[in-house]
Amino acid sequence: MNSTSISGVYTALITPFYKGNVCFADLEKLVEYQIDKGINGIIPVGTTGESPTLTPEEHIEVIHHCIEVSSGRVPVIAGTGANSTKEAIKYTKEADKAGADGFLQVAPYYNKPSQEGLFRHFSAIAEITDKPIILYSIPSRCGIEIAVDTVERLRFKYPHMNTIKEAGSSCDRVSQLVSAMGNDITVLSGDDSLTLPFMSIGARGVISVASNLVPKSLMKMVHSALKNDYIQGIKLHTELYPLFKNLFIETSPVPIKSACAQAGIIRSPEVRLPLFAMKENNQKILDHTIRELDIKVI
């Protein structure tokens, strides 16, 4: 895999739990389901994979298991970000050794570094691998944004750091990135509901939560846009929009795990504290959305 080939739909995998432990049997089932439906790649242990509440040992075990199960059939881009540069380097080295095809690096959260601190943080990680690194800017969770000029500096210095997952909910931001770097940067949407708008102004796909449940539908929508068939893309977006909206009716990944359990992809909707099960009224809304879309996944 090289960094110029990153486009389409990459699933931000949930991490299935059962009775408090990572359920590797369900994880295997989920990965096989993704591959069977033609997904472009999988991304374990990101935000959707509940990386903050996995132990360091579980974090690496999940990556290992995804690599083993996928067996080269799809790229595995490991979530190896942290708000400690040393920790991010450690995870990246271990995932690299395990055979990951690339790495997702979120902006350090909570400690709110300066843009120079961000540049040096990501530079330190880029120095230890030549595999593709996807930057991940999500200000709502991290409290900071990876500035366009910081992305540009990193891209200029490290050719394998030329992709960004953009989850700032701003079309203007996507335009800024594309205007600044053109074909030298690949933008992937970090919000399912904004995928089509982002692609209309230059993004090349999505790192998706919804594709845990409906990978084939996401693939159809995104690949319609990649072929400039926006009539079909808009039709699919409109059909899927209620799902995009209600998968975030509570903090992700709570709703998507509930939906996947209801669909039979995983056996339990369990999340780890401080996340908690959905409120009853929100669960009813999500259940209704799934019934209305007549989602049949198994």
Helices and strands as residue ranges (DSSP letters): G 3-5, E 8-12, E 17-18, E 21-22, H 24-36, E 41-43, G 51-53, H 56-70, E 77-79, H 85-98, E 102-106, H 115-126, E 133-137, H 139-142, H 148-157, E 163-166, H 171-181, G 182-184, E 186-189, G 192-194, H 195-200, E 205-208, G 210-212, H 215-226, H 230-246, H 254-263, H 280-293
